[in-house]
Amino acid sequence: MLCSPEALLQKNKTLTDTWQRYLATPNVENFVELAISINSFTEFLIDKGIAALHHASHQLEQVTLAQFAQDVTHPLPQADQDDLNARINELARLTAARAHNSLETLTRDPVVIAPQSMRSVQAWLIGEDPDPWADLLLQLGYFGMTTEFSTWDQPMADNADTPPLLLLDMSSLPEAEWHERIQALRQQFAMGQLICLEVESDFGQLQQALKSGSDSCLLKGRPTHAIVEHIMELNERHDQEAYRVLIVEDSKTASHLIHRSLAEIQIESHIVNDPRETLNGLSSSIRT
């Protein structure tokens, strides 16, 4: 389905206007409206088949939704506001560039990386020791990907025509360095797909990785075939899977407001009013 430059710009303007309203009146109601607006823009990009912009919008949405899974007050801490502001401005810049080059707008087939196009995908495994990942890289090669191993300190050139797939061995990196390393890779490869491997079953680690810019996390000990299946599922999926949001909020009024707002856009959510039950709530929402 084709998309006019005017419609694309107007849809993005709605998002940025919602962000400005939150900055003017930083309360939970306006933040919920921001999350809804970002989701609406992401769904719009899926419907129009604009894969490159969709990835940036999806990442912004993940970072925004992560704010509902922690005990925060509004206004958000300045560092979080600055991070969201930078992401929203970058998405607006990319949208304007896309509208300017409207002749390149894709028709409906919103697959970021499809099996038939795997031969154009560069997959990087970033860590300290390539040996444990030799089988994974070999299997990805069977699907036509070009694979390569890189250490954390090795410079990586962003010269591929297709956004790369970045697989990060988090067991080889001190947790204190996660945020800086993941954020730097996300900034360098804004359109790339970033997956953290070997993450402990720890809510803090998962939240840190996702908030820093990771698209998804796979827990420690995940077998090779399951990692490959996860990658293939992510990249073959035509329709975005519905979100499941865990709402951690001690105020019952605020939590139910968020729950109702998310339900209006078909996002399933589960409320936890006692922060001490966060991990149990997360486990329950995943099983359902």
Protein Blocks (a to p, Z undefined) as FASTA:
>chain_A
ZZdfklmmmmmmmmmmmmmmmmmmccfklmmmmmmmmmmmmmmmmmnopaklmmmmmmmm
mmmmmmmmcccdddddfklmmmmmmmmmmmmmmmmmmmmmmmlpccddddfbafklmmmp
ccddddfblklmmmmmmmmmmnopacddddfklccddfbfbdcdddddfklpcfklmmmm
mmmmmmmmmmbccddehiacdfklmmmmmmnopabdcdehiafklmmmmmmmmmmpmbdc
ddddddddfblklmmmmmmmmmmnopacdddfbfklmmmmmmmmmmZZ
